[in-house]
């Protein structure tokens, strides 16, 4: 059972997440040769102040 964990900045709409989940599920099932029902996706919305890259908070850029 593939489990895909997606962390992204908060603010994406439910429609965007729905479309992403549909496409990623279909492609995962195709490539890994498993049933779409076996694919789980977890979305984690993260505040920019809780995400740092290269030593800088995303909220500072």
DSSP file (Angstrom, degrees, kcal/mol; ACC not computed):
  #  RESIDUE AA STRUCTURE BP1 BP2  ACC     N-H-->O    O-->H-N    N-H-->O    O-->H-N    TCO  KAPPA ALPHA  PHI   PSI    X-CA   Y-CA   Z-CA
    1    1 A X              0   0    0      0, 0.0     2,-0.3     0, 0.0    38,-0.2   0.000 360.0 360.0 360.0 108.8    0.0    0.0    0.0
    2    2 A X        -     0   0    0     36,-0.0    38,-2.6     2,-0.0     2,-0.5  -0.517 360.0-164.4 -69.0 132.9    1.7    3.2   -1.1
    3    3 A X  E     -a   40   0A   0     -2,-0.3     2,-0.6    36,-0.2    38,-0.2  -0.985   3.2-166.0-117.9 120.0    1.4    6.0    1.4
    4    4 A X  E     -a   41   0A   0     36,-3.0    38,-2.8    -2,-0.5     2,-0.6  -0.930   2.5-161.7-111.7 121.2    2.3    9.4   -0.1
    5    5 A X  E     -a   42   0A   0     -2,-0.6     2,-0.6    36,-0.2    38,-0.2  -0.908   6.8-168.3-106.1 120.8    2.8   12.3    2.4
    6    6 A X  E     -a   43   0A   0     36,-3.2    38,-2.8    -2,-0.6     2,-0.5  -0.936   3.8-171.4-115.8 113.5    2.6   15.7    0.9
    7    7 A X  E     +a   44   0A   0     -2,-0.6     2,-0.3    36,-0.2    38,-0.2  -0.896  21.0 154.6-101.6 130.9    3.7   18.8    2.9
    8    8 A X  E     -a   45   0A   0     36,-2.3    38,-2.7    -2,-0.5     3,-0.1  -0.979  49.1 -81.4-151.1 161.0    2.9   22.1    1.4
    9    9 A X  E >   -a   46   0A   0     -2,-0.3     3,-0.5    36,-0.2    38,-0.2  -0.382  57.1-104.1 -62.9 141.4    2.3   25.7    2.4
   10   10 A X  T 3  S+     0   0    0     36,-1.9    -1,-0.1     1,-0.2     3,-0.1  -0.245  93.0  70.9 -63.4 155.2   -1.2   26.3    3.6
   11   11 A X  T 3   +     0   0    0      1,-0.4    -1,-0.2    -3,-0.1     2,-0.2   0.283  56.2 131.4 120.8  -9.7   -3.6   28.0    1.3
   12   12 A X    <   -     0   0    0     -3,-0.5    -1,-0.4     1,-0.1     2,-0.1  -0.514  57.7-117.7 -72.8 144.4   -4.3   25.4   -1.4
   13   13 A X     >  -     0   0    0     -2,-0.2     4,-2.1     1,-0.1     5,-0.2  -0.341  17.5-113.8 -78.5 161.9   -8.0   25.0   -2.1
   14   14 A X  H  > S+     0   0    0      1,-0.2     4,-2.5     2,-0.2     5,-0.2   0.845 119.0  57.2 -61.7 -33.8   -9.9   21.8   -1.6
   15   15 A X  H  > S+     0   0    0      2,-0.2     4,-2.4     1,-0.2    -1,-0.2   0.902 105.7  49.2 -65.5 -40.5  -10.3   21.6   -5.4
   16   16 A X  H  > S+     0   0    0      2,-0.2     4,-2.5     1,-0.2    -2,-0.2   0.921 113.2  46.4 -63.9 -43.5   -6.6   21.7   -5.9
   17   17 A X  H  X S+     0   0    0     -4,-2.1     4,-2.8     2,-0.2    -2,-0.2   0.895 111.4  52.2 -65.9 -39.4   -6.0   19.0   -3.4
   18   18 A X  H  X S+     0   0    0     -4,-2.5     4,-2.1     2,-0.2    -2,-0.2   0.933 112.5  44.6 -61.7 -47.0   -8.8   16.9   -4.9
   19   19 A X  H  X S+     0   0    0     -4,-2.4     4,-2.4     2,-0.2     5,-0.2   0.915 114.0  49.9 -64.5 -43.5   -7.3   17.2   -8.4
   20   20 A X  H  X S+     0   0    0     -4,-2.5     4,-2.9     1,-0.2     5,-0.3   0.933 111.0  49.4 -60.4 -46.7   -3.8   16.5   -7.1
   21   21 A X  H  X S+     0   0    0     -4,-2.8     4,-2.2     1,-0.2     5,-0.2   0.898 111.1  50.2 -60.7 -41.2   -5.0   13.4   -5.2
   22   22 A X  H  X S+     0   0    0     -4,-2.1     4,-2.1    -5,-0.2    -1,-0.2   0.942 115.7  40.7 -62.7 -48.9   -6.8   12.1   -8.3
   23   23 A X  H  X S+     0   0    0     -4,-2.4     4,-2.4     2,-0.2     5,-0.2   0.922 116.8  47.5 -68.9 -45.4   -3.9   12.5  -10.7
   24   24 A X  H  X S+     0   0    0     -4,-2.9     4,-2.5    -5,-0.2     5,-0.2   0.896 112.3  50.8 -65.7 -39.1   -1.2   11.2   -8.2
   25   25 A X  H  X S+     0   0    0     -4,-2.2     4,-2.6    -5,-0.3     5,-0.2   0.943 111.5  47.4 -61.8 -47.8   -3.4    8.2   -7.3
   26   26 A X  H  X S+     0   0    0     -4,-2.1     4,-2.1    -5,-0.2    -2,-0.2   0.923 115.7  43.9 -61.3 -45.5   -3.9    7.2  -10.9
   27   27 A X  H  X S+     0   0    0     -4,-2.4     4,-2.7     2,-0.2     5,-0.3   0.873 113.1  51.4 -70.4 -36.6   -0.2    7.6  -11.8
   28   28 A X  H  X S+     0   0    0     -4,-2.5     4,-2.8    -5,-0.2     5,-0.2   0.937 111.6  47.6 -63.5 -46.2    0.9    5.8   -8.7
   29   29 A X  H  X>S+     0   0    0     -4,-2.6     5,-1.5    -5,-0.2     4,-0.8   0.897 114.2  47.8 -62.0 -40.6   -1.4    2.9   -9.4
   30   30 A X  H  <5S+     0   0    0     -4,-2.1     3,-0.2    -5,-0.2    -2,-0.2   0.947 117.6  39.4 -65.2 -49.4   -0.3    2.7  -13.0
   31   31 A X  H  <5S+     0   0    0     -4,-2.7    -2,-0.2     1,-0.2    -3,-0.2   0.905 123.5  38.3 -70.9 -42.4    3.4    2.8  -12.3
   32   32 A X  H  <5S-     0   0    0     -4,-2.8    -1,-0.2    -5,-0.3    -2,-0.2   0.473 104.5-127.8 -89.7  -1.4    3.4    0.6   -9.2
   33   33 A X  T  <5 +     0   0    0     -4,-0.8     2,-0.3    -5,-0.2    -3,-0.2   0.945  63.9 126.5  54.3  55.6    0.8   -1.7  -10.7
   34   34 A X      < -     0   0    0     -5,-1.5    -1,-0.2    -6,-0.2     2,-0.2  -0.869  67.1 -86.7-132.3 167.9   -1.5   -1.6   -7.7
   35   35 A X    >   -     0   0    0     -2,-0.3     3,-2.1     1,-0.1     4,-0.4  -0.501  32.4-124.7 -73.7 143.9   -5.2   -0.8   -7.3
   36   36 A X  G >  S+     0   0    0      1,-0.3     3,-1.6     2,-0.2    -1,-0.1   0.834 111.3  65.6 -55.9 -31.4   -6.1    2.9   -6.8
   37   37 A X  G 3  S+     0   0    0      1,-0.3    -1,-0.3     3,-0.0    -2,-0.0   0.677  94.2  59.9 -65.2 -16.4   -7.8    1.8   -3.6
   38   38 A X  G <  S+     0   0    0     -3,-2.1     2,-0.5   -13,-0.1    -1,-0.3   0.573  86.6  92.3 -86.4  -9.9   -4.4    0.9   -2.2
   39   39 A X    <   -     0   0    0     -3,-1.6     2,-0.4    -4,-0.4   -36,-0.2  -0.754  54.7-173.9 -93.5 124.0   -3.0    4.4   -2.6
   40   40 A X  E     -a    3   0A   0    -38,-2.6   -36,-3.0    -2,-0.5     2,-0.4  -0.931   3.7-167.5-114.9 141.3   -3.3    6.7    0.4
   41   41 A X  E     -a    4   0A   0     -2,-0.4     2,-0.5   -38,-0.2   -36,-0.2  -0.997   2.6-164.3-128.7 130.6   -2.3   10.4    0.3
   42   42 A X  E     -a    5   0A   0    -38,-2.8   -36,-3.2    -2,-0.4     2,-0.4  -0.968   8.0-155.0-114.6 124.4   -1.9   12.6    3.4
   43   43 A X  E     -a    6   0A   0     -2,-0.5     2,-0.5   -38,-0.2   -36,-0.2  -0.835   7.1-169.3 -96.8 134.4   -1.9   16.3    3.0
   44   44 A X  E     -a    7   0A   0    -38,-2.8   -36,-2.3    -2,-0.4     2,-0.5  -0.961  10.1-152.0-124.1 112.6   -0.1   18.4    5.6
   45   45 A X  E     -a    8   0A   0     -2,-0.5     2,-0.4   -38,-0.2   -36,-0.2  -0.718  17.1-167.3 -84.0 129.2   -0.6   22.2    5.5
   46   46 A X  E     -a    9   0A   0    -38,-2.7   -36,-1.9    -2,-0.5     2,-0.1  -0.955  20.1-123.6-122.5 134.2    2.3   24.0    6.9
   47   47 A X    >   -     0   0    0     -2,-0.4     3,-1.9   -38,-0.2    11,-0.1  -0.465  25.0-122.6 -68.9 146.3    2.6   27.7    7.8
   48   48 A X  G >  S+     0   0    0      1,-0.3     3,-1.2     2,-0.2    11,-1.1   0.811 113.8  60.8 -60.6 -28.6    5.4   29.5    6.1
   49   49 A X  G 3  S+     0   0    0      1,-0.2    -1,-0.3     9,-0.2    -2,-0.0   0.609 102.5  52.7 -74.3  -9.8    6.7   30.5    9.5
   50   50 A X  G <  S+     0   0    0     -3,-1.9     2,-0.4     1,-0.0    -1,-0.2   0.207  98.8  75.2-106.3  13.2    7.1   26.7   10.3
   51   51 A X    <   -     0   0    0     -3,-1.2     7,-3.1    -4,-0.1     2,-0.4  -0.989  57.0-178.2-131.0 124.6    9.2   25.9    7.2
   52   52 A X  E     -B   57   0B   0     -2,-0.4     2,-0.4     5,-0.3     5,-0.2  -0.947   4.7-178.3-123.9 145.8   12.8   26.7    6.7
   53   53 A X  E >  S-B   56   0B   0      3,-2.6     3,-1.6    -2,-0.4    -2,-0.0  -0.992  73.5  -1.2-141.9 133.5   15.1   26.1    3.8
   54   54 A X  T 3  S-     0   0    0     -2,-0.4     3,-0.1     1,-0.3    -1,-0.1   0.835 131.7 -56.2  55.7  34.9   18.8   27.0    3.6
   55   55 A X  T 3  S+     0   0    0      1,-0.2     2,-0.4     0, 0.0    -1,-0.3   0.551 117.4 104.8  80.2   7.6   18.6   28.4    7.1
   56   56 A X  E <  S-B   53   0B   0     -3,-1.6    -3,-2.6     5,-0.0    -1,-0.2  -0.969  71.6-119.2-125.7 137.8   15.9   30.9    6.3
   57   57 A X  E >   -B   52   0B   0     -2,-0.4     3,-1.7    -5,-0.2     4,-0.3  -0.475  21.2-130.4 -67.8 140.6   12.2   30.8    7.2
   58   58 A X  G >  S+     0   0    0     -7,-3.1     3,-1.2   -10,-0.8    -9,-0.2   0.813 108.4  62.8 -61.7 -28.4    9.9   30.8    4.2
   59   59 A X  G 3  S+     0   0    0    -11,-1.1    -1,-0.3    -8,-0.4   -10,-0.1   0.663  96.7  59.3 -71.3 -14.4    8.0   33.6    5.8
   60   60 A X  G <         0   0    0     -3,-1.7    -1,-0.2   -12,-0.2    -2,-0.2   0.503 360.0 360.0 -89.9  -5.2   11.1   35.8    5.6
   61   61 A X    <         0   0    0     -3,-1.2    -1,-0.2    -4,-0.3    -2,-0.2   0.446 360.0 360.0 -99.9 360.0   11.4   35.5    1.8
